[in-house]
Amino acid sequence: MPEDPEGRKSMEEQEVQQLVSQFQVMQQQLQGVLIQKESMRLQQLEIEQAVEELGSTNQKEAYKIAGPVMISKPVKDLKKELEESKEAIGVRIESLKKAEDRINSQLRDLQEKLKKFIR
């Protein structure tokens, strides 16, 4: 894009640079959301497997790691804790999905704006 005689960038070039910068920031935000969502999914899977294991045991007590120690607790209490954690993670995943959708929508809008300058 042409510069004026004094070497300043045109308004159009400044706007394109601003849009590109916004686009890059949004892409980074999306990547962060996707990483968090995948992490939550893995935690959810681990919890589901733990609940399944607790459901198939005949034991009345099981151990839970709490910081640097292991604590013996009734299996039914552990299952309840795990189910609550699973539910909280599910809510967090839904929140992350909404953020992902919002960011994707914003990226599409920015992409359309940038296409106008390319044509």
Secondary structure by P-SEA (a helix, b strand, c coil): ccccccccccaaaaaaaaaaaaaaaaaaaaaaaaaaaaaaaaaaaaaaaaaaaaaaccccbbbbbcccbbbbbbaaaaaaaaaaaaaaaaaaaaaaaaaaaaaaaaaaaaaaaaaaaac
